[in-house]
Amino acid sequence: MRPDARPLPALQRAYFYLVALVAIHMVVLGIANLLRVGAEVSLKAPFGGFTGLPFPVWDYNRPNDVYREQASLALALLVVGAPAWFFHFRAAQKAALASVAERTSAMRSFYLHAVLFITAVLVFGYGLRALTLVFQGAFAESTPFGTSTFGIEQQWRARAAGAGAVAIAAIPVLAYHLRLSVADRIAVLLSGRAAQLRHLALYGLVLVGLTWGAYNAINVLNQIWQYTADQLVSPSGVNEFVAPAGFTPPRGPSKEDYVGSQLIGALPGIVAGFALWLGTWMPLQRSIRGATADAFMERRSSIRKLVVYLIVLFSALGVLSYGTIALTAIGRRLLGDPIVERFSTLHREIGTPLVGVLVLGAIWIFYRRVIAIDATLETERERAATIRRLYTYLIAGIGMAMLGIGLAGLIGVIGSLAMNINTHPNSETAGDISIVLLGAPAWALSWWQARRRLDDEERRSAPRRGYLYFAILAGVLGMLLFGSALLYRLLNATFAGSLFTVATWHDIWHFLVDALVSAGLFLFHYRVLRADRTAQLPAVAQHPVTVLVQASDPVAARARLAAVLEGQPDIAIR
């Protein structure tokens, strides 16, 4: 590979890689569907759809013809796609091995990482489906009730083989292109769009794996919670079926059988999701360490920051939302609602929220630690502080929004009680209390951390300014919206002459409270913004100035200038 080697023309490069991208997926689909059709024929199972190409239409009254037509299409894709990929990619690879510019091109990175992302998703999705069918089918057939009782089709073996065929066909392609991506990164420094495309694919896989693993973990833990709670709690008021004398009801699957089937179906999703997440995340996290140019590029990746903060945002929102649901369920029982209702009990209502808080809380803590590590590894003090501020003001914004909504609702309920026209159910009141109980500490802790570090740089920082302007905008919009609604009710009742009923005053009270809370939000943050502007010192920066000195030579000129500037350490001569 020579730095001065001539790269391919841009259009020719795009042609090679785009054709190779389409052709390699034709090869994967061709091999996968040949294997799938072979498995269905050998297992004497009904034919399935053509994997990866849902639009071909077959005459389903002739199953033998369908097998032949699907196999013919798969073989055609393979025969046409394989040589097209081989010749086009060989030409592109030869140019990449000869030229540094070619190997670091955005088009090559797009091809490699598009194939890597798509094949990884195919291996993950179809491999997961195959494992789930195998585990659930084997479990169902080990019981005396059969697969149909648990909602599993009888031809699960053929469907599992078909899904597994896609994963088997995609694994070699994934491994080969992953090796090429690693080799490129070792040989040259990827930067610009090439690095961004790589990050987009890899951090996309991080999101896919983490989301799927967390979703299935919540489902599994919720099933365990519900089953355990049902065994420990025997709710009164729930009528159980009592068989008449001499009648023996048919024996069906027990609750343990259903729970076992659901757990077996969800466990592969947990393992596969977190395996994909860790398998992608750990190498990415290791690559940010060190003082190399490559580690510097990894730490500065905007896609990395976006993904990390998206995970923090949604995990924090999930924890606060699930926590609100759980506290609301408990609170409305304390306010008088029965613990056991039709189709519902307290332990069932709080199961999923508590499990969600546990799983998403662990993710939140983990990525809060990631943000702290990123800040410590940052060599520039200002960038490290920016990373910390983004997290602090993000959580402050979420907490502030919850606190405002909860306070408005709670004060409104108190006024409704005073008017003796409380139309709010206990669930709504408990929800407002829960939002305040969770939103207040989330905002207060973040705001306390921000005030503790308050200095001139903090006041000028973009995250703090963004938070303040967001809060001010929310307050202004709330005043406009609820103020208009309040004035509408007043004017409408005034012009009608006789509409000042208790219900009218009730509406006016709620709009007034909402407008006042919005005004309080606006005034508090506006005062903070004014205080920041007042306290800021004028910005000091370095300014180059050309000074002309008459002297016999440059050395004498520098000496004369140094003598004049002696005692002024803030002025340097370069």
C-alpha positions in Angstrom: 0.0 0.0 0.0 1.5 3.3 -1.1 0.4 6.7 0.1 1.0 8.2 -3.3 -0.9 5.5 -5.2 -3.6 6.8 -7.4 -7.1 6.0 -6.1 -10.1 5.1 -8.1 -12.3 7.8 -9.6 -15.2 8.5 -7.3 -17.9 7.3 -9.7 -16.0 4.1 -10.4 -15.5 3.4 -6.7 -19.2 4.0 -6.0 -20.1 1.6 -8.9 -17.9 -1.2 -7.6 -19.1 -1.0 -4.0 -22.8 -0.5 -4.7 -22.8 -3.5 -7.0 -20.9 -5.6 -4.5 -23.3 -4.5 -1.7 -26.4 -5.7 -3.7 -24.6 -8.9 -4.9 -23.4 -10.1 -1.5 -26.9 -9.9 -0.2 -28.2 -11.8 -3.2 -25.6 -14.5 -2.3 -26.8 -14.6 1.3 -30.5 -14.9 0.4 -29.8 -17.5 -2.2 -27.8 -19.8 0.1 -30.3 -19.2 3.0 -33.3 -20.1 0.9 -31.7 -23.1 -0.7 -31.0 -24.5 2.8 -34.5 -23.5 3.9 -36.3 -25.3 1.0 -34.1 -28.3 1.5 -35.0 -28.5 5.2 -38.8 -28.1 4.5 -38.7 -30.8 1.9 -36.7 -33.2 4.0 -39.0 -32.6 7.0 -42.1 -32.9 4.8 -43.3 -29.5 6.1 -45.5 -26.9 4.4 -43.5 -24.4 2.5 -42.7 -21.0 4.0 -42.3 -17.6 2.5 -39.2 -16.7 0.5 -36.9 -15.3 3.2 -35.7 -11.8 2.5 -38.0 -11.2 -0.5 -41.6 -11.1 0.7 -43.0 -9.8 -2.6 -42.8 -13.0 -4.9 -46.3 -14.6 -5.3 -46.7 -18.3 -5.7 -49.6 -20.6 -6.5 -50.1 -22.2 -3.1 -52.4 -24.9 -4.6 -49.3 -26.6 -6.1 -46.9 -27.1 -3.2 -44.4 -29.1 -5.3 -44.2 -26.3 -7.8 -43.7 -23.8 -5.1 -40.7 -25.7 -3.8 -39.3 -25.9 -7.3 -39.9 -22.2 -8.0 -38.4 -21.0 -4.7 -35.4 -23.2 -5.1 -35.0 -21.9 -8.7 -35.2 -18.3 -7.5 -32.7 -18.9 -4.7 -30.3 -20.7 -7.1 -30.6 -17.8 -9.6 -29.8 -15.2 -6.9 -26.7 -17.3 -6.0 -25.5 -17.9 -9.5 -25.9 -14.3 -10.6 -24.8 -12.6 -7.3 -21.7 -14.7 -6.5 -19.6 -13.8 -9.6 -20.9 -10.2 -9.6 -19.7 -9.7 -6.1 -16.4 -11.5 -6.7 -15.3 -9.5 -9.7 -16.5 -6.1 -8.4 -15.2 -6.5 -4.9 -11.9 -8.0 -6.1 -11.3 -4.9 -8.2 -12.2 -2.6 -5.3 -10.1 -4.6 -2.8 -7.1 -4.5 -5.1 -7.3 -0.7 -5.4 -7.7 -0.4 -1.6 -4.6 -2.5 -0.9 -2.6 -0.3 -3.2 -3.8 3.2 -2.0 -4.2 4.7 1.4 -6.8 7.2 0.1 -8.8 4.3 -1.3 -8.7 2.3 1.9 -9.9 5.3 3.9 -12.7 6.3 1.5 -16.2 6.8 2.8 -17.7 4.6 0.1 -15.5 1.6 1.2 -16.5 2.2 4.8 -20.1 2.4 3.8 -20.0 -0.9 2.0 -18.1 -2.8 4.7 -20.2 -1.5 7.6 -23.5 -1.7 5.8 -22.8 -5.4 5.2 -21.5 -5.8 8.7 -24.7 -4.3 10.2 -27.2 -6.1 8.0 -25.6 -9.5 8.4 -25.2 -9.0 12.1 -28.9 -8.2 12.4 -29.7 -11.3 10.2 -27.6 -13.6 12.4 -29.1 -12.0 15.6 -32.7 -12.0 14.5 -32.9 -15.3 12.6 -30.6 -17.1 15.0 -32.7 -15.9 17.9 -35.9 -17.2 16.2 -34.3 -20.6 15.6 -33.2 -21.0 19.2 -36.6 -19.8 20.5 -38.5 -22.3 18.3 -36.2 -25.1 19.3 -36.4 -24.4 23.0 -40.2 -23.8 23.0 -40.9 -26.8 20.7 -38.8 -29.2 22.7 -40.5 -28.0 26.0 -44.0 -28.2 24.5 -43.4 -31.7 23.2 -42.0 -32.9 26.5 -45.5 -32.2 28.0 -48.6 -34.3 27.3 -50.5 -31.4 25.8 -48.6 -30.8 22.6 -47.4 -27.7 20.9 -50.7 -26.2 19.8 -51.7 -25.7 23.5 -48.8 -23.2 23.9 -49.4 -21.5 20.5 -46.5 -23.2 18.7 -47.1 -24.6 15.2 -46.5 -28.3 14.7 -44.0 -27.6 12.0 -41.7 -25.8 14.4 -38.7 -27.9 13.3 -38.9 -26.8 9.7 -39.4 -23.2 10.7 -36.5 -23.3 13.1 -34.3 -24.9 10.4 -35.3 -22.1 7.9 -34.5 -19.4 10.4 -31.2 -21.1 11.3 -30.3 -21.3 7.6 -30.4 -17.5 7.3 -28.1 -17.2 10.3 -25.7 -19.9 8.9 -25.6 -18.2 5.5 -24.9 -14.8 7.0 -22.2 -15.8 9.5 -19.3 -16.3 7.1 -20.1 -13.0 5.3 -20.3 -11.2 8.7 -16.9 -12.7 9.8 -15.2 -11.9 6.5 -16.3 -8.2 6.5 -15.6 -7.8 10.2 -12.0 -9.0 9.5 -11.7 -6.5 6.7 -13.0 -3.7 8.9 -10.5 -4.5 11.6 -7.7 -4.8 9.1 -8.5 -1.4 7.7 -8.6 0.2 11.1 -5.2 -1.3 12.0 -3.6 -0.4 8.7 -4.8 3.2 8.4 -6.5 5.9 10.5 -10.2 6.2 9.6 -11.4 9.7 10.0 -14.2 11.9 8.7 -17.2 10.2 7.1 -15.5 6.9 6.9 -15.2 6.8 10.8 -18.7 8.1 11.2 -20.1 5.3 9.0 -18.2 2.7 11.1 -19.5 4.2 14.3 -23.1 4.4 12.9 -23.1 0.6 12.2 -21.4 -0.5 15.4 -23.3 1.8 17.8 -26.5 0.8 16.0 -25.8 -2.8 17.0 -25.2 -1.6 20.5 -28.7 -0.1 20.6 -30.3 -3.2 19.0 -28.7 -5.6 21.5 -29.2 -3.5 24.6 -32.9 -2.7 23.7 -33.8 -6.3 22.9 -31.9 -7.7 26.0 -33.6 -5.2 28.4 -37.0 -5.7 26.9 -36.8 -9.5 27.3 -35.2 -9.2 30.8 -38.2 -7.1 31.9 -40.6 -9.6 30.5 -38.9 -12.6 32.2 -38.5 -10.9 35.6 -42.1 -9.8 35.4 -43.3 -13.4 34.7 -41.3 -14.6 37.7 -42.7 -11.8 39.9 -46.3 -12.5 38.9 -46.0 -16.2 39.4 -44.2 -15.8 42.8 -46.7 -13.2 44.0 -49.7 -15.3 42.9 -48.3 -18.1 45.0 -47.8 -15.9 48.1 -50.9 -13.8 47.8 -54.4 -15.3 47.6 -56.6 -12.3 46.8 -60.0 -12.3 48.4 -63.0 -11.5 46.4 -61.8 -13.4 43.3 -64.2 -16.2 42.6 -62.7 -19.6 41.8 -64.3 -22.3 39.7 -65.9 -25.0 41.9 -66.6 -28.2 40.0 -70.0 -29.8 40.7 -70.1 -33.2 42.3 -69.2 -36.0 40.0 -67.7 -33.8 37.4 -64.0 -34.1 36.6 -62.8 -31.2 34.5 -60.3 -32.1 31.7 -56.8 -31.7 32.7 -54.9 -28.9 30.9 -51.6 -27.2 31.2 -50.9 -25.9 34.7 -49.8 -22.3 35.4 -46.3 -23.7 35.8 -46.4 -25.1 32.3 -47.4 -21.7 30.8 -44.9 -19.8 32.8 -42.2 -22.3 31.9 -43.0 -22.0 28.2 -42.9 -18.2 28.3 -39.6 -18.2 30.2 -38.0 -20.6 27.8 -39.1 -18.5 24.9 -37.7 -15.3 26.4 -34.4 -16.5 27.8 -32.7 -16.8 24.3 -33.7 -13.2 23.7 -32.0 -12.1 26.9 -28.8 -14.0 26.2 -28.7 -13.0 22.5 -29.5 -9.3 23.2 -26.9 -8.8 25.9 -24.3 -10.9 24.0 -24.7 -8.6 21.0 -24.5 -5.6 23.2 -21.4 -6.7 25.1 -19.8 -8.1 22.0 -20.0 -4.7 20.3 -19.7 -2.4 23.2 -16.7 -3.8 25.0 -14.3 -3.4 22.0 -15.7 0.1 21.4 -15.1 1.0 25.0 -11.5 -0.4 25.0 -10.7 1.6 21.8 -11.2 5.0 23.6 -8.3 4.4 25.9 -4.8 5.5 25.2 -3.1 8.6 23.7 -3.1 7.4 20.1 -4.8 9.3 17.3 -7.2 6.4 16.8 -8.3 6.6 20.5 -8.7 10.4 20.1 -11.0 9.9 17.1 -13.0 7.3 19.1 -13.5 9.6 22.1 -14.5 12.6 19.8 -17.1 10.6 17.9 -20.4 12.5 17.8 -22.3 9.3 17.2 -20.8 7.7 20.3 -21.9 10.7 22.4 -25.4 10.7 20.8 -25.9 7.0 21.5 -24.6 7.2 25.1 -26.9 10.2 25.9 -29.9 8.6 24.1 -29.4 5.5 26.3 -29.2 7.7 29.4 -32.2 9.7 28.4 -34.5 6.8 27.7 -33.3 4.7 30.7 -33.8 7.7 33.0 -37.3 8.4 31.5 -38.1 4.7 31.9 -37.0 4.6 35.5 -39.0 7.7 36.4 -42.0 6.6 34.4 -42.0 3.1 35.9 -41.4 4.5 39.3 -44.4 6.8 38.9 -46.7 4.0 37.8 -45.6 1.9 40.8 -46.1 4.7 43.3 -49.4 5.6 41.7 -50.7 2.1 42.2 -49.6 2.1 45.8 -50.8 5.7 46.4 -54.4 5.2 45.2 -54.8 2.2 47.5 -53.7 4.4 50.4 -56.3 7.0 49.3 -59.1 4.4 49.5 -59.2 2.3 46.3 -59.5 -1.5 47.0 -56.4 -3.5 46.8 -58.1 -6.3 44.9 -60.2 -5.2 41.9 -61.8 -7.0 39.0 -59.0 -8.5 36.9 -56.4 -6.6 38.9 -54.5 -6.7 42.2 -51.8 -4.4 43.7 -49.0 -6.9 43.3 -49.9 -7.4 39.6 -50.0 -3.7 38.9 -46.6 -3.0 40.5 -44.8 -6.0 39.1 -43.8 -4.7 35.7 -43.0 -1.1 37.0 -40.7 -2.5 39.7 -38.9 -4.8 37.3 -38.6 -2.0 34.8 -37.0 0.3 37.5 -34.6 -2.5 38.3 -33.4 -3.3 34.8 -33.4 0.3 33.4 -31.9 1.6 36.6 -29.0 -0.8 36.1 -28.5 0.5 32.6 -28.8 4.1 33.7 -26.1 3.6 36.4 -23.9 1.8 33.9 -24.0 4.5 31.4 -23.7 7.2 34.0 -20.4 5.6 34.8 -19.5 5.5 31.1 -20.0 9.3 31.0 -17.8 9.7 34.0 -15.1 7.6 32.4 -15.3 9.6 29.1 -14.9 12.8 31.1 -11.8 11.5 32.9 -10.2 10.3 29.7 -10.8 13.7 28.0 -7.5 15.6 27.8 -9.1 19.0 27.4 -10.6 20.3 30.6 -13.4 22.2 28.9 -14.6 19.2 26.9 -14.5 17.0 30.0 -16.7 19.6 31.8 -19.1 19.7 28.8 -19.6 15.9 29.0 -20.4 16.2 32.7 -22.7 19.2 32.2 -24.7 17.5 29.4 -25.7 14.7 31.8 -26.4 17.1 34.7 -28.7 19.4 32.8 -30.3 16.6 30.9 -31.5 15.0 34.2 -32.4 18.4 35.6 -34.6 19.1 32.6 -36.5 15.8 33.0 -36.9 16.4 36.7 -38.0 20.0 36.2 -40.7 18.9 33.7 -42.0 16.2 36.0 -42.0 18.6 39.0 -44.0 21.3 37.1 -46.6 18.8 35.8 -47.0 17.2 39.2 -47.3 20.4 41.2 -49.9 21.8 38.8 -52.0 18.7 39.1 -51.6 18.3 42.9 -52.4 21.9 43.7 -55.4 21.7 41.3 -56.7 18.6 43.2 -56.4 20.4 46.5 -58.5 23.3 45.2 -61.1 20.9 43.8 -61.4 19.3 47.3 -61.8 22.8 48.8 -64.6 23.5 46.4 -66.2 20.2 47.2 -66.2 19.3 43.5 -63.4 16.8 43.2 -63.9 15.1 39.9 -60.4 13.5 40.0 -60.1 9.8 40.7 -57.7 8.6 43.3 -55.4 7.2 40.5 -55.0 10.8 39.1 -54.3 12.2 42.5 -51.8 9.5 43.4 -50.2 10.0 40.0 -49.6 13.7 40.6 -48.1 12.9 44.1 -45.8 10.3 42.5 -44.6 12.6 39.8 -43.7 15.2 42.4 -42.0 12.7 44.7 -39.8 11.5 41.8 -39.4 14.7 39.8 -38.4 16.9 42.8 -35.3 14.9 43.9 -34.2 14.3 40.3 -34.3 18.1 39.6 -33.0 19.1 43.0 -30.0 16.8 43.0 -28.9 17.8 39.5 -29.5 21.5 40.2 -27.5 21.2 43.5 -24.6 19.7 41.6 -24.7 22.5 39.0 -24.7 25.2 41.7 -21.9 23.5 43.6 -19.7 23.8 40.5 -21.0 27.2 39.4 -18.3 29.5 38.0 -17.8 31.7 35.1 -17.2 28.9 32.6 -20.3 27.0 34.0 -22.4 30.1 33.4 -21.2 30.4 29.8 -21.6 26.7 29.0 -23.9 25.6 26.2 -25.6 22.8 28.3 -26.6 25.3 31.0 -27.8 27.9 28.6 -29.8 25.3 26.7 -31.4 24.1 29.9 -32.3 27.6 31.0 -33.7 28.6 27.7 -35.7 25.4 27.4 -37.2 26.0 30.9 -38.0 29.6 30.0 -39.6 28.6 26.7 -41.7 25.9 28.5 -42.8 28.5 31.1 -43.8 31.1 28.4 -45.7 28.6 26.3 -47.5 27.4 29.5 -48.5 30.9 30.4 -49.7 31.6 26.8 -51.7 28.4 26.6 -53.3 28.2 30.1 -53.7 32.0 30.3 -55.7 32.0 27.0 -57.8 29.2 28.3 -58.4 31.0 31.6 -59.4 34.2 29.9 -61.7 32.3 27.5 -63.6 30.8 30.4 -63.9 34.1 32.2 -65.1 36.0 29.1 -67.5 33.3 28.1 -69.1 33.2 31.5 -69.2 37.0 31.7 -70.8 37.4 28.3 -73.4 34.7 29.1 -74.2 36.4 32.3 -75.2 33.3 34.2 -72.5 30.7 33.6 -70.4 31.3 36.8 -71.3 27.9 38.2 -69.2 25.8 40.5 -68.0 23.8 37.5 -66.9 27.0 35.8 -65.0 28.1 38.8 -63.5 24.7 39.0 -62.2 25.0 35.4 -60.9 28.6 36.1 -59.1 27.3 39.2 -57.2 24.6 37.2 -56.3 27.0 34.4 -55.1 29.5 36.9 -53.0 27.0 38.8 -51.4 25.8 35.5 -50.7 29.3 34.4 -49.2 30.2 37.8 -46.9 27.2 37.8 -45.8 28.0 34.3 -45.1 31.6 35.5 -43.1 30.3 38.4 -41.1 28.1 36.2 -40.4 31.1 33.9 -39.5 33.5 36.6 -37.2 31.2 38.5 -35.1 30.3 35.4 -35.3 33.9 34.0 -33.8 35.2 37.3 -31.1 32.5 37.1 -30.3 33.6 33.5 -30.1 37.3 34.5 -27.9 36.4 37.5 -25.6 34.4 35.2 -25.3 37.4 32.8 -24.6 39.8 35.6 -22.0 37.6 37.2 -20.1 36.8 34.1 -16.7 38.5 33.7 -15.7 39.8 30.2 -14.3 37.0 28.1 -10.4 37.1 28.0 -8.8 35.6 24.9 -5.4 35.8 23.2 -5.1 38.2 20.3 -2.2 38.4 17.9 -0.9 41.9 17.3 1.8 42.9 14.9 4.3 45.4 16.3 6.9 47.1 14.1 10.3 47.7 16.0 13.2 49.6 14.4 16.5 47.8 15.2 19.6 46.5 13.5 18.5 42.9 13.4 15.6 40.7 14.7 17.4 39.7 17.8 17.9 43.3 18.8 14.3 44.1 18.0 13.0 41.3 20.3 15.4 42.4 23.1 14.1 46.0 22.8 10.5 44.9 22.8 11.1 42.6 25.8 12.6 45.4 27.7 9.5 47.6 27.1 7.1 44.7 28.1 9.0 43.7 31.2 6.6 43.1 34.2 3.6 42.2 32.0 3.3 38.4 32.2 0.0 38.4 30.2 1.8 39.6 27.0 4.1 37.1 25.2 6.5 37.6 22.4 6.5 34.8 19.7 
